[in-house]
Amino acid sequence: QVQLVESGGGLVQPGSSLRLSCVHSGFTVEHYAIAWFRQAPGKEREGVSLISISDGSTYYKDFAKGRFTISRDNAQNTVYLQMNSLSPQDTAVYYCAADIRHTLVLSESEYDHWGQGTQVTVSS
């Protein structure tokens, strides 16, 4: 079965960087996408970025452009989210999710499989 396991979260100071990892496994389709979502306390979950596992195409929400970079290592079945210039507003639980229909749309409804999440806290 599909499994997604996030890691890399933690407590960092404003202006710091952090790299999240998502190990994905159990897929029976060739074309799928992995996305990062986040949910801050008291707020709805929102999309951050996605990447196609098959062709590497990417998409970012506006707030992530220029600060966050999504990448993949297919040999390691891992997707990364490099986050730079972090601010307290980036504090959230970060989830990776899989879109097995390869719609390349950053909307929760397109994602059937989710990881357990990893906490990112940005505070001085």
Disulfide bonds with the S-S distance in Angstrom:
Cys22-Cys96 2.14
